[in-house]
Amino acid sequence: METLEIKKPFTETAIDPLIQKRWSPRAFSQDLISEETINSIFTAASWAPSAMNEQPWQYIYAERGTPAFDQLWDCLMEGNQPWTKDAAVIFVALYNRYYERNGRVNRNAAHDLGMANAQLLLQAASQDVYGHILGGFDADRLIDTLELSDDQVPFCMGVLGYLGNPDDLEEPYRSRERAKRSRKELNEFVTKL
């Protein structure tokens, strides 16, 4: 069975090979991820920078084949469910709304979680595990399912797994999996003064 090759982007300026390697597939193999590898991935997230070193992120995860995986998977929007079912791990990425040290609103928390997510994805890619971050989920259902407090904000969900065969995907996901990667040109988002 053919597996999808890593879709490396073409860039006019050189970037680190690990950043080139990171992408968000939809086709996952049936292989599970070892606990050691999972712990390595979440450890990388823990070393992300954060305002006042608050580290306002939390991750809740489950492995495929468990009732907990099914509970989290049920919180995804319908469009994300067909292809995420084969991922080895599903997770919720939350941030704490308030600083622990003084109880004030942490306006940097979502940014800090994003930094942690970026490190999580890069560490995963370094171990040939691929992640896909998801914004399409029912936050209210997730809050009820996990019995989250007012301080815990579910910002996104994600899945992790080893690359699988894109031919196993239904459309439109199969075509998306095979599509060329693209990004905006630098002049569309970078301005030199």
Helices and strands as residue ranges (DSSP letters): H 17-21, H 35-46, G 51-53, E 57-63, H 67-73, G 78-80, H 81-84, E 89-96, H 109-126, E 130-134, H 139-146, E 152-161, G 166-168, H 173-178, G 186-188
